């Protein structure tokens, strides 16, 4: 079985009620096209890659809109699936690697100038995603998802002047803490805001034993910095492919 469908039930439900999902069934698999910000994402569940090839051929001859797919897994697992996408006209847009560490100690978080995200800041929060995040790679959250961040207390922002100067979003899944988003506004990147937010992530929830996140594989400086904190690269990758010949560039770098 080959798949890239790792969506939670709640994520799928939100897309379904918003009428953003097209479903296709074949003899040896099924496929979904999910509407995003002026493009579509492919999800597949197949028992052989030949069936996937037939669907990709159909897509390339039917749609002119930008279509992306993410292939997640270990290097050997990804290799043949990626080759198939390339055969049918897709290009590698970017790739990410998962990094993790076992938490050894926990300190009291420093909440100075760090605030929980609230409804009053939602519009400003959302506008930062639209301006500074890459829509193909970084999965810009919908309004409904941001509401869920607020409701579950998963999002924090840094501010000493009533403007969101940086933010962090993470969630706890059992004994694992997963960093979803980490951002510092370009105007404030000399105030060590990123470090203060990351320390919050490192010291949140006493029951956490493992911390993980995804990082762009070409971002060597970030990987080196995370290794300094004790993180290691896993053989777990996320290759982002697109049906147009374009490459990821660090937004507003």
C-alpha positions as CSV (number, residue, x, y, z in Angstrom):
1,X,0.0,0.0,0.0
2,X,1.3,3.4,-1.0
3,X,-0.2,6.6,0.4
4,X,0.3,10.2,1.3
5,X,-3.0,10.5,3.1
6,X,-2.1,11.4,6.7
7,X,-4.9,13.8,7.4
8,X,-6.6,13.7,10.8
9,X,-10.3,13.0,10.9
10,X,-11.0,16.6,12.0
11,X,-9.0,18.1,9.2
12,X,-10.8,16.0,6.7
13,X,-14.2,16.9,8.2
14,X,-13.4,20.6,7.9
15,X,-12.5,20.2,4.2
16,X,-15.6,18.1,3.6
17,X,-18.1,20.6,5.1
18,X,-16.4,23.4,3.2
19,X,-16.9,21.4,-0.1
20,X,-13.2,21.5,-0.9
21,X,-12.7,17.7,-1.6
22,X,-13.1,15.9,-4.9
23,X,-13.0,12.1,-4.7
24,X,-11.9,9.6,-7.4
25,X,-12.1,5.8,-7.1
26,X,-10.2,3.3,-9.1
27,X,-9.9,-0.5,-9.1
28,X,-6.8,-0.5,-7.0
29,X,-7.0,2.7,-5.1
30,X,-8.6,6.0,-4.5
31,X,-7.6,9.7,-4.9
32,X,-8.5,13.1,-3.5
33,X,-8.1,16.5,-5.0
34,X,-8.3,19.1,-2.2
35,X,-8.8,22.8,-2.9
36,X,-6.3,25.2,-1.4
37,X,-5.2,28.8,-2.1
38,X,-5.7,28.9,-5.8
39,X,-4.2,25.4,-6.3
40,X,-5.0,21.8,-5.5
41,X,-3.3,19.1,-3.5
42,X,-3.3,15.4,-4.4
43,X,-3.8,12.6,-1.9
44,X,-3.6,9.0,-2.9
45,X,-4.1,5.5,-1.4
46,X,-3.1,2.8,-3.9
47,X,-2.1,-0.9,-3.8
48,X,0.3,-0.4,-6.8
49,X,2.0,2.6,-8.3
50,X,0.7,1.8,-11.8
51,X,-2.8,3.0,-10.7
52,X,-1.2,6.2,-9.4
53,X,0.5,6.7,-12.8
54,X,-2.9,6.4,-14.6
55,X,-4.4,9.1,-12.3
56,X,-1.5,11.4,-12.8
57,X,-1.8,11.0,-16.5
58,X,-5.5,12.0,-16.2
59,X,-4.7,15.0,-14.1
60,X,-2.0,16.3,-16.5
61,X,-4.5,16.1,-19.4
62,X,-7.4,17.5,-17.6
63,X,-6.3,20.4,-15.3
64,X,-4.3,23.5,-16.0
65,X,-4.3,24.7,-12.4
66,X,-1.3,24.2,-10.2
67,X,-1.4,20.9,-8.5
68,X,1.0,19.7,-5.7
69,X,1.6,16.5,-3.9
70,X,3.6,15.6,-0.8
71,X,5.4,12.3,-0.4
72,X,6.3,11.5,3.1
73,X,8.4,8.6,4.3
74,X,11.9,7.2,4.5
75,X,14.3,7.6,1.6
76,X,13.7,4.2,0.0
77,X,9.9,4.5,0.2
78,X,9.9,7.9,-1.4
79,X,12.3,7.1,-4.3
80,X,10.0,5.2,-6.7
81,X,6.9,7.4,-6.0
82,X,8.9,10.5,-6.7
83,X,10.2,9.1,-9.9
84,X,6.7,8.3,-11.1
85,X,5.5,11.9,-10.5
86,X,8.5,13.2,-12.4
87,X,7.7,10.8,-15.3
88,X,4.3,12.4,-15.6
89,X,5.5,16.0,-15.6
90,X,5.9,17.0,-12.0
91,X,8.9,18.8,-10.6
92,X,10.4,18.7,-7.1
93,X,9.6,22.1,-5.6
94,X,11.2,21.6,-2.2
95,X,11.9,19.0,0.4
96,X,11.8,18.8,4.2
97,X,13.5,16.6,6.8
98,X,12.2,15.7,10.2
99,X,14.3,16.5,13.2
100,X,13.8,15.4,16.8
101,X,15.3,15.1,20.2
102,X,14.5,13.4,23.5
103,X,13.8,16.0,26.1
104,X,16.1,15.7,29.1
105,X,15.3,18.6,31.3
106,X,12.5,21.2,31.6
107,X,12.7,24.7,33.0
108,X,10.0,27.1,34.0
109,X,8.9,28.9,30.7
110,X,9.5,32.7,30.6
111,X,6.3,34.3,29.5
112,X,7.5,37.9,29.5
113,X,5.9,39.6,26.5
114,X,4.5,36.2,25.3
115,X,0.7,36.0,25.0
116,X,-1.8,33.4,24.1
117,X,-3.4,34.0,20.7
118,X,-7.0,35.4,21.0
119,X,-9.8,36.2,18.6
120,X,-8.8,39.9,18.7
121,X,-5.4,39.0,17.1
122,X,-6.7,36.5,14.6
123,X,-6.9,38.8,11.6
124,X,-3.3,40.1,12.1
125,X,-2.1,36.6,12.7
126,X,-3.7,35.3,9.5
127,X,-2.3,38.3,7.5
128,X,1.3,37.3,8.5
129,X,0.8,33.8,7.1
130,X,-0.5,35.2,3.8
131,X,2.5,37.6,3.5
132,X,5.4,35.6,4.7
133,X,4.7,31.9,4.3
134,X,5.0,29.7,1.1
135,X,1.6,28.3,0.3
136,X,2.9,25.1,-1.2
137,X,5.4,24.1,1.5
138,X,4.2,25.6,4.8
139,X,0.5,24.7,4.7
140,X,-1.1,28.1,5.5
141,X,-3.8,27.3,8.0
142,X,-7.4,28.1,7.2
143,X,-9.6,30.4,9.4
144,X,-11.1,27.3,10.9
145,X,-7.7,25.9,11.8
146,X,-6.7,29.2,13.5
147,X,-9.9,29.1,15.5
148,X,-8.8,25.6,16.7
149,X,-5.4,26.9,17.6
150,X,-7.1,29.6,19.8
151,X,-9.5,27.2,21.3
152,X,-6.9,24.6,22.2
153,X,-4.3,27.2,23.4
154,X,-1.7,26.0,20.9
155,X,-0.6,29.4,19.6
156,X,1.4,32.1,21.3
157,X,2.8,35.4,20.0
158,X,5.5,37.8,21.2
159,X,4.7,41.5,21.5
160,X,6.0,44.4,23.6
161,X,4.2,47.1,21.5
162,X,0.7,45.5,20.7
163,X,2.0,44.2,17.3
164,X,2.6,40.6,16.6
165,X,6.4,40.5,16.4
166,X,6.7,36.7,16.3
167,X,4.6,33.6,16.9
168,X,4.8,29.9,17.6
169,X,2.3,27.1,17.2
170,X,2.8,23.7,18.6
171,X,0.7,20.8,19.8
172,X,1.1,17.8,22.2
173,X,0.4,14.4,20.9
174,X,0.8,11.9,23.8
175,X,4.4,12.2,24.9
176,X,5.5,14.1,21.8
177,X,5.4,17.9,21.2
178,X,5.2,18.8,17.5
179,X,6.3,22.3,16.4
180,X,3.9,23.4,13.7
181,X,4.9,27.0,13.0
182,X,7.6,29.3,14.2
183,X,8.0,32.9,12.8
184,X,9.7,36.2,13.6
185,X,8.7,39.4,11.8
186,X,11.6,40.7,9.7
187,X,11.4,44.1,11.4
188,X,12.2,42.4,14.8
189,X,14.8,39.8,14.0
190,X,17.4,41.5,16.2
191,X,15.6,41.0,19.5
192,X,16.1,37.3,20.1
193,X,12.3,36.8,19.8
194,X,12.7,33.5,18.0
195,X,14.9,32.1,20.9
196,X,12.4,33.2,23.5
197,X,9.5,31.5,21.6
198,X,11.6,28.4,21.1
199,X,12.3,28.2,24.8
200,X,8.6,28.2,25.4
201,X,8.3,25.2,23.1
202,X,11.2,23.4,24.8
203,X,9.7,23.8,28.3
204,X,6.0,23.4,27.7
205,X,4.1,20.5,29.2
206,X,6.0,18.4,31.8
207,X,4.8,15.1,30.3
208,X,6.5,15.6,27.0
209,X,9.4,13.3,26.3
210,X,10.1,13.9,22.6
211,X,10.1,17.1,20.5
212,X,10.0,17.2,16.7
213,X,9.5,19.5,13.7
214,X,10.1,19.7,10.0
215,X,12.7,21.9,8.4
216,X,13.6,22.8,4.8
217,X,16.5,20.5,3.8
218,X,18.3,23.2,1.9
219,X,18.3,25.5,5.0
220,X,21.7,24.4,6.2
221,X,22.0,27.2,8.8
222,X,18.7,26.3,10.5
223,X,19.7,22.6,10.6
224,X,23.0,23.5,12.1
225,X,21.3,25.7,14.7
226,X,18.9,22.9,15.7
227,X,21.7,20.4,16.0
228,X,23.2,22.8,18.5
229,X,20.0,22.3,20.6
230,X,20.5,18.6,20.4
231,X,18.2,17.7,17.5
232,X,19.1,15.1,15.0
233,X,18.0,14.5,11.5
234,X,15.8,11.4,10.9
235,X,15.5,9.4,7.8
236,X,12.0,10.9,7.4
237,X,11.4,13.2,4.5
238,X,8.6,15.2,2.9
239,X,9.1,15.9,-0.8
240,X,6.8,18.6,-2.3
241,X,6.2,18.2,-6.0
242,X,4.3,20.5,-8.4
243,X,3.1,20.2,-11.9
244,X,4.9,23.4,-12.9
245,X,8.6,24.0,-13.3
246,X,9.3,26.2,-10.3
247,X,11.5,26.1,-7.2
248,X,11.0,27.1,-3.6
249,X,12.7,30.3,-2.5
250,X,12.9,31.4,1.1
251,X,10.1,34.0,1.4
252,X,11.2,37.6,1.9
253,X,14.8,36.5,2.6
